[in-house]
Amino acid sequence: MILELADIRIQAGKQAEFDVAIQRGLDEVIRHAKGFLGFKVQKGIESPERYLLMIYWATLENHTVDFRESPAFADWRAIVGPYFASAPVVEHFDLLAKSE
């Protein structure tokens, strides 16, 4: 399992609109992607324009190839992209350890 971590900064004052948009994008687009396993979204408390989007993929290629190179990626960006203050910083992680 691969964790995609996207550090998203949105335009000031757009939190309520973005909250709806990101949930819509996850439900309508991401959830149907090949290799999608689940997601979490965290909202910043001290930095209310900052969001951490965590998407779990079966393989790295499910995100970087199957999703990013598909028409679904454009659909996703059309929903959430208008709220971005800057391009999200995206990295991928392998699980090392977890609590039970």
DSSP file with accessible surface (Angstrom, degrees, kcal/mol):
  #  RESIDUE AA STRUCTURE BP1 BP2  ACC     N-H-->O    O-->H-N    N-H-->O    O-->H-N    TCO  KAPPA ALPHA  PHI   PSI    X-CA   Y-CA   Z-CA
    1    1 A M              0   0  120      0, 0.0    94,-0.6     0, 0.0     2,-0.4   0.000 360.0 360.0 360.0 138.5    0.0    0.0    0.0
    2    2 A I  E     -AB  57  94A  21     55,-3.1    55,-2.9    92,-0.1     2,-0.6  -0.928 360.0-144.9-116.2 138.0    1.2    3.5   -0.9
    3    3 A L  E     -AB  56  93A  39     90,-2.8    90,-2.5    -2,-0.4     2,-0.6  -0.907   7.6-159.3-102.2 122.6    0.3    6.7    0.8
    4    4 A E  E     -AB  55  92A  15     51,-3.2    51,-2.3    -2,-0.6     2,-0.6  -0.911   9.8-165.2 -94.7 124.9    0.0    9.8   -1.4
    5    5 A L  E     -AB  54  91A  48     86,-3.1    86,-2.2    -2,-0.6     2,-0.5  -0.960   4.9-172.5-115.7 116.8    0.3   12.9    0.7
    6    6 A A  E     -AB  53  90A   4     47,-2.9    47,-2.6    -2,-0.6     2,-0.8  -0.953  12.1-155.3-111.7 119.0   -0.8   16.2   -0.9
    7    7 A D  E     -AB  52  89A  31     82,-3.0    82,-1.9    -2,-0.5     2,-0.5  -0.860  22.9-168.2 -92.9 108.6   -0.1   19.4    1.0
    8    8 A I  E     -A   51   0A   3     43,-3.1    43,-2.9    -2,-0.8     2,-0.5  -0.874  16.5-168.8-109.8 131.3   -2.7   21.8   -0.3
    9    9 A R  E     -A   50   0A 101     -2,-0.5    76,-3.0    77,-0.4    77,-1.0  -0.981  15.5-167.8-115.8 124.2   -2.9   25.6    0.2
   10   10 A I  B     -D   84   0B   4     39,-2.7    74,-0.2    -2,-0.5     3,-0.1  -0.644  32.4 -80.2-109.1 169.6   -6.1   27.2   -0.9
   11   11 A Q    >   -     0   0   77     72,-2.5     3,-1.6    -2,-0.2    -1,-0.1  -0.369  58.5 -94.5 -67.2 140.9   -7.1   30.8   -1.4
   12   12 A A  T 3  S+     0   0   76      1,-0.2    -1,-0.1     2,-0.1    37,-0.0  -0.257 108.0  18.5 -57.3 139.2   -8.0   32.7    1.8
   13   13 A G  T 3  S+     0   0   61     -3,-0.1    -1,-0.2     1,-0.1     3,-0.2   0.475  98.4  97.8  81.2   3.4  -11.7   32.8    2.6
   14   14 A K    <>  +     0   0   66     -3,-1.6     4,-2.8     1,-0.1     5,-0.2   0.250  43.4 110.5-106.5  12.8  -12.6   29.8    0.4
   15   15 A Q  H  > S+     0   0   39      1,-0.2     4,-2.9     2,-0.2     5,-0.2   0.903  77.4  48.2 -58.7 -48.3  -12.6   27.1    3.1
   16   16 A A  H  > S+     0   0   75      1,-0.2     4,-1.4     2,-0.2    -1,-0.2   0.924 115.7  45.0 -61.8 -41.9  -16.3   26.4    3.1
   17   17 A E  H  > S+     0   0   93      1,-0.2     4,-2.3     2,-0.2    -1,-0.2   0.907 114.1  48.9 -67.3 -41.4  -16.4   26.1   -0.7
   18   18 A F  H  X S+     0   0    0     -4,-2.8     4,-3.3     1,-0.2     5,-0.4   0.888 103.9  60.3 -67.6 -36.9  -13.3   24.0   -0.9
   19   19 A D  H  X S+     0   0   48     -4,-2.9     4,-1.5    -5,-0.2    -1,-0.2   0.913 110.7  41.5 -55.0 -43.2  -14.7   21.6    1.8
   20   20 A V  H  X S+     0   0  104     -4,-1.4     4,-2.4    -5,-0.2    -1,-0.2   0.924 115.5  50.5 -69.8 -43.8  -17.6   20.9   -0.5
   21   21 A A  H  X S+     0   0    8     -4,-2.3     4,-2.9     2,-0.2     5,-0.2   0.916 109.7  48.1 -64.5 -44.1  -15.4   20.7   -3.6
   22   22 A I  H  X S+     0   0    7     -4,-3.3     4,-2.5     2,-0.2    -1,-0.2   0.921 112.5  49.0 -67.7 -38.5  -12.8   18.3   -2.2
   23   23 A Q  H  X S+     0   0   83     -4,-1.5     4,-2.6    -5,-0.4     5,-0.2   0.932 112.5  49.1 -64.7 -40.8  -15.5   15.9   -0.9
   24   24 A R  H  X S+     0   0  120     -4,-2.4     4,-3.2     2,-0.2     5,-0.4   0.935 111.6  48.7 -62.1 -46.2  -17.3   16.0   -4.3
   25   25 A G  H  X>S+     0   0    0     -4,-2.9     4,-2.1     1,-0.2     5,-1.9   0.898 112.9  47.6 -62.4 -39.8  -14.0   15.3   -6.1
   26   26 A L  H  <>S+     0   0    0     -4,-2.5     5,-2.5     3,-0.2    -1,-0.2   0.926 117.8  41.5 -66.4 -44.1  -13.2   12.4   -3.8
   27   27 A D  H  <5S+     0   0   62     -4,-2.6    -2,-0.2    -5,-0.2    -1,-0.2   0.898 124.1  35.1 -71.3 -41.0  -16.7   10.9   -4.1
   28   28 A E  H  <5S+     0   0  108     -4,-3.2    -3,-0.2    -5,-0.2    -2,-0.2   0.765 135.5   9.2 -88.0 -26.8  -17.2   11.5   -7.9
   29   29 A V  T ><5S+     0   0   16     -4,-2.1     3,-1.2    -5,-0.4     4,-0.3   0.762 123.0  44.7-119.8 -64.0  -13.7   10.9   -9.2
   30   30 A I  G > <S+     0   0    1     -5,-1.9     3,-2.3     1,-0.3    -4,-0.2   0.894 105.1  61.8 -59.8 -44.0  -11.0    9.6   -6.9
   31   31 A R  G 3 <S+     0   0  110     -5,-2.5    -1,-0.3     1,-0.3    -4,-0.1   0.763 105.3  49.2 -55.8 -25.4  -13.1    6.9   -5.3
   32   32 A H  G <  S+     0   0  139     -3,-1.2    -1,-0.3    -6,-0.2    -2,-0.2   0.415  85.3 117.7 -96.9   1.5  -13.5    5.2   -8.8
   33   33 A A  S X  S-     0   0   18     -3,-2.3     3,-1.8    -4,-0.3     2,-0.1  -0.390  76.6 -97.0 -74.1 146.3   -9.8    5.2   -9.7
   34   34 A K  T 3  S+     0   0  141      1,-0.3    -1,-0.1    28,-0.1    33,-0.1  -0.388 109.1  12.7 -59.4 130.3   -8.0    2.0  -10.3
   35   35 A G  T 3  S+     0   0   22      1,-0.3    23,-2.2    22,-0.1    -1,-0.3   0.439  85.6 151.0  82.7   0.1   -6.1    0.9   -7.1
   36   36 A F  E <   +C   57   0A  35     -3,-1.8    -1,-0.3    21,-0.2    21,-0.2  -0.463  14.0 169.5 -66.6 132.0   -7.8    3.4   -4.8
   37   37 A L  E     -     0   0A  99     19,-3.2     2,-0.3     1,-0.4    20,-0.2   0.597  53.9 -55.1-118.1 -20.9   -8.0    2.0   -1.3
   38   38 A G  E     -C   56   0A  18     18,-1.1    18,-3.1     2,-0.0    -1,-0.4  -0.905  45.7-133.9 160.7 174.3   -9.2    5.0    0.9
   39   39 A F  E     -C   55   0A  51     -2,-0.3     2,-0.3    16,-0.2    16,-0.2  -0.978   5.2-162.1-152.1 163.1   -8.6    8.6    1.9
   40   40 A K  E     -C   54   0A 111     14,-2.4    14,-3.2    -2,-0.3     2,-0.4  -0.977   8.8-160.0-142.0 145.9   -8.3   11.1    4.8
   41   41 A V  E     -C   53   0A  44     -2,-0.3     2,-0.4    12,-0.2    12,-0.2  -0.997   6.4-167.2-128.3 127.8   -8.5   14.8    4.6
   42   42 A Q  E     -C   52   0A 105     10,-2.6    10,-2.6    -2,-0.4     2,-0.4  -0.947   9.1-148.5-114.2 136.8   -7.2   17.0    7.5
   43   43 A K  E     -C   51   0A 111     -2,-0.4     8,-0.2     8,-0.2     2,-0.1  -0.857  24.1-111.5-104.4 139.7   -7.9   20.7    7.8
   44   44 A G        -     0   0   27      6,-2.9     6,-0.0    -2,-0.4    -1,-0.0  -0.387  23.3-170.6 -68.9 140.7   -5.4   23.1    9.3
   45   45 A I  S    S+     0   0  147     -2,-0.1    -1,-0.1     2,-0.1     4,-0.0   0.867  91.6  30.6 -93.3 -56.2   -6.3   24.7   12.6
   46   46 A E  S    S+     0   0  170      1,-0.3    -2,-0.1     2,-0.1     0, 0.0   0.806 133.2  37.7 -71.8 -28.4   -3.5   27.3   12.9
   47   47 A S  S >  S-     0   0   55      3,-0.1     3,-2.4     1,-0.1    -3,-0.4  -0.797  71.7-177.2-122.8  85.1   -3.4   27.6    9.1
   48   48 A P  T 3  S+     0   0   55      0, 0.0    -4,-0.1     0, 0.0    -1,-0.1   0.653  80.5  59.8 -65.2 -12.1   -7.1   27.4    8.0
   49   49 A E  T 3  S+     0   0   65     -6,-0.1   -39,-2.7   -40,-0.1     2,-0.4   0.384  90.5  90.8 -92.2   4.8   -6.1   27.6    4.3
   50   50 A R  E <   +A    9   0A  84     -3,-2.4    -6,-2.9   -41,-0.2     2,-0.4  -0.866  51.2 177.6-108.0 133.8   -3.9   24.4    4.6
   51   51 A Y  E     -AC   8  43A   2    -43,-2.9   -43,-3.1    -2,-0.4     2,-0.6  -0.972  19.3-149.9-129.8 144.6   -5.2   20.9    3.9
   52   52 A L  E     -AC   7  42A  54    -10,-2.6   -10,-2.6    -2,-0.4     2,-0.6  -0.976  14.1-165.4-114.2 116.8   -3.5   17.5    4.0
   53   53 A L  E     -AC   6  41A   3    -47,-2.6   -47,-2.9    -2,-0.6     2,-0.5  -0.912   3.3-170.2-104.0 122.1   -5.0   15.0    1.6
   54   54 A M  E     -AC   5  40A  29    -14,-3.2   -14,-2.4    -2,-0.6     2,-0.4  -0.973   4.8-178.6-115.6 118.5   -4.0   11.4    2.2
   55   55 A I  E     -AC   4  39A   2    -51,-2.3   -51,-3.2    -2,-0.5     2,-0.5  -0.976  17.1-144.7-119.5 132.5   -4.9    8.9   -0.4
   56   56 A Y  E     -AC   3  38A  48    -18,-3.1   -19,-3.2    -2,-0.4   -18,-1.1  -0.858  20.6-175.9 -99.9 125.9   -4.1    5.2   -0.1
   57   57 A W  E     -AC   2  36A   0    -55,-2.9   -55,-3.1    -2,-0.5   -21,-0.2  -0.896  33.4-131.0-119.6 151.2   -3.3    3.4   -3.3
   58   58 A A  S    S+     0   0   44    -23,-2.2     2,-0.3    -2,-0.3    -1,-0.1   0.911  94.1   6.1 -66.3 -41.0   -2.5   -0.3   -4.0
   59   59 A T  S  > S-     0   0   55    -24,-0.1     4,-0.8   -58,-0.1     3,-0.5  -0.945  72.6-115.8-138.4 161.0    0.6    0.6   -6.0
   60   60 A L  H >> S+     0   0   64     -2,-0.3     4,-2.8     1,-0.2     3,-1.0   0.911 116.3  57.5 -60.7 -40.1    2.6    3.8   -6.8
   61   61 A E  H 3>>S+     0   0  105      1,-0.3     5,-2.4     2,-0.2     4,-2.2   0.779  92.7  67.8 -65.9 -27.7    1.7    3.3  -10.5
   62   62 A N  I 34>S+     0   0   12     -3,-0.5     5,-1.2     3,-0.2    -1,-0.3   0.886 114.6  29.8 -58.9 -35.0   -2.0    3.4   -9.6
   63   63 A H  I <<>S+     0   0    3     -3,-1.0     5,-2.5    -4,-0.8    -2,-0.2   0.934 126.0  40.9 -85.7 -53.9   -1.6    7.0   -8.7
   64   64 A T  I  <5S+     0   0   49     -4,-2.8    -3,-0.2     3,-0.2    -2,-0.2   0.783 134.6  11.8 -72.6 -26.6    1.3    8.1  -11.0
   65   65 A V  I  X5S+     0   0   59     -4,-2.2     4,-1.8    -5,-0.3    -3,-0.2   0.780 127.8  44.0-112.3 -63.8    0.2    6.3  -14.2
   66   66 A D  I  4<S+     0   0   54     -5,-2.4    -3,-0.2     1,-0.2    -4,-0.2   0.880 130.3  22.8 -58.3 -41.5   -3.3    4.9  -14.0
   67   67 A F  I >4<S+     0   0    6     -5,-1.2     3,-2.0    -6,-0.4     6,-0.6   0.929 123.4  48.4 -90.7 -53.8   -4.8    8.1  -12.4
   68   68 A R  T 34<S+     0   0  102     -5,-2.5    -2,-0.2     1,-0.3    -3,-0.1   0.783 115.8  45.4 -63.3 -26.7   -2.5   10.9  -13.3
   69   69 A E  T 3< S+     0   0  150     -4,-1.8    -1,-0.3    -6,-0.2    -2,-0.1   0.301 100.6  89.2 -98.8  12.1   -2.4   10.0  -17.0
   70   70 A S  S X> S-     0   0   34     -3,-2.0     3,-1.3     1,-0.1     4,-0.7  -0.639  88.9-111.8-105.2 163.1   -6.2    9.4  -17.2
   71   71 A P  H 3> S+     0   0  107      0, 0.0     4,-1.7     0, 0.0     3,-0.3   0.779 112.2  73.0 -60.9 -23.1   -9.0   11.8  -18.1
   72   72 A A  H 3> S+     0   0   28      1,-0.2     4,-2.6     2,-0.2     5,-0.2   0.838  87.7  61.1 -62.4 -30.9  -10.1   11.5  -14.5
   73   73 A F  H <> S+     0   0   40     -3,-1.3     4,-2.7    -6,-0.6    -1,-0.2   0.927 104.1  48.0 -63.0 -42.0   -7.2   13.6  -13.4
   74   74 A A  H  X S+     0   0   63     -4,-0.7     4,-2.1    -3,-0.3    -1,-0.2   0.890 110.7  52.2 -64.4 -37.2   -8.5   16.5  -15.4
   75   75 A D  H  X S+     0   0   93     -4,-1.7     4,-1.2     2,-0.2    -2,-0.2   0.923 110.5  48.1 -62.6 -45.3  -11.9   16.0  -13.9
   76   76 A W  H >X S+     0   0   20     -4,-2.6     4,-2.3     1,-0.2     3,-0.5   0.942 112.4  47.6 -59.9 -49.0  -10.5   16.1  -10.4
   77   77 A R  H 3X S+     0   0   87     -4,-2.7     4,-2.0     1,-0.2    -1,-0.2   0.836 106.1  58.7 -66.5 -30.5   -8.4   19.2  -11.1
   78   78 A A  H 3< S+     0   0   70     -4,-2.1    -1,-0.2    -5,-0.2    -2,-0.2   0.849 111.4  42.6 -65.6 -31.1  -11.5   20.9  -12.6
   79   79 A I  H << S+     0   0   17     -4,-1.2    -2,-0.2    -3,-0.5    -1,-0.2   0.925 132.1  17.8 -80.3 -47.6  -13.3   20.4   -9.3
   80   80 A V  H >< S+     0   0    0     -4,-2.3     3,-1.7     1,-0.1     4,-0.4   0.755 106.3  79.1-100.1 -26.7  -10.6   21.3   -6.8
   81   81 A G  G >< S+     0   0   20     -4,-2.0     3,-1.6    -5,-0.4    -3,-0.2   0.813  80.7  66.5 -56.7 -37.2   -8.1   23.3   -8.8
   82   82 A P  G 3  S+     0   0   81      0, 0.0    -1,-0.3     0, 0.0    -2,-0.1   0.719 101.3  52.0 -61.2 -15.5   -9.9   26.6   -8.9
   83   83 A Y  G <  S+     0   0   47     -3,-1.7   -72,-2.5    -4,-0.1    -2,-0.2   0.589  82.2 113.3 -94.7 -12.2   -9.4   26.9   -5.1
   84   84 A F  B <   -D   10   0B  24     -3,-1.6   -74,-0.3    -4,-0.4     3,-0.1  -0.378  47.0-166.5 -67.2 134.4   -5.6   26.3   -5.0
   85   85 A A  S    S-     0   0   63    -76,-3.0     2,-0.3     1,-0.3   -75,-0.2   0.742  82.0  -5.5 -83.9 -27.8   -3.4   29.3   -4.0
   86   86 A S  S    S-     0   0   66    -77,-1.0   -77,-0.4    -3,-0.0    -1,-0.3  -0.949  97.7 -69.7-154.8 167.9   -0.4   27.3   -5.3
   87   87 A A        -     0   0   76     -2,-0.3    -2,-0.0    -3,-0.1    -6,-0.0  -0.388  59.2-108.6 -64.3 135.8    0.3   23.9   -6.8
   88   88 A P        -     0   0   27      0, 0.0     2,-0.6     0, 0.0   -80,-0.2  -0.312  23.2-124.6 -62.2 148.9    0.0   21.2   -4.1
   89   89 A V  E     -B    7   0A  86    -82,-1.9   -82,-3.0    -3,-0.1     2,-0.4  -0.886  33.8-167.9 -94.5 120.4    3.1   19.5   -2.9
   90   90 A V  E     +B    6   0A  51     -2,-0.6     2,-0.3   -84,-0.2   -84,-0.2  -0.952  13.7 164.9-119.0 130.9    2.7   15.8   -3.5
   91   91 A E  E     -B    5   0A 112    -86,-2.2   -86,-3.1    -2,-0.4     2,-0.4  -0.932  25.2-133.4-137.2 161.8    4.9   13.0   -2.1
   92   92 A H  E     -B    4   0A  65     -2,-0.3     2,-0.3   -88,-0.2   -88,-0.2  -0.919  19.9-168.3-120.3 146.5    4.5    9.2   -1.7
   93   93 A F  E     -B    3   0A  86    -90,-2.5   -90,-2.8    -2,-0.4     2,-0.4  -0.973  16.6-142.9-137.2 146.8    5.3    7.1    1.3
   94   94 A D  E     -B    2   0A 129     -2,-0.3     2,-0.3   -92,-0.2   -92,-0.1  -0.850  37.9-106.2 -99.4 145.6    5.6    3.4    2.2
   95   95 A L        +     0   0  108    -94,-0.6     3,-0.1    -2,-0.4    -1,-0.0  -0.513  38.5 172.6 -73.1 128.3    4.4    2.3    5.6
   96   96 A L        -     0   0  169      1,-0.4     2,-0.3    -2,-0.3    -1,-0.2   0.787  64.7 -16.8-100.0 -45.0    7.2    1.6    8.1
   97   97 A A        -     0   0   80      2,-0.0    -1,-0.4     0, 0.0     2,-0.3  -0.985  57.6-175.1-158.2 158.0    5.2    1.0   11.3
   98   98 A K        -     0   0  144     -2,-0.3     2,-0.2    -3,-0.1    -3,-0.0  -0.987  28.5-108.1-153.1 161.2    1.8    1.6   12.8
   99   99 A S              0   0  109     -2,-0.3    -2,-0.0     1,-0.1     0, 0.0  -0.550 360.0 360.0 -87.9 154.3    0.0    1.2   16.1
  100  100 A E              0   0  203     -2,-0.2    -1,-0.1     0, 0.0     0, 0.0  -0.614 360.0 360.0 -98.5 360.0   -2.7   -1.5   16.5
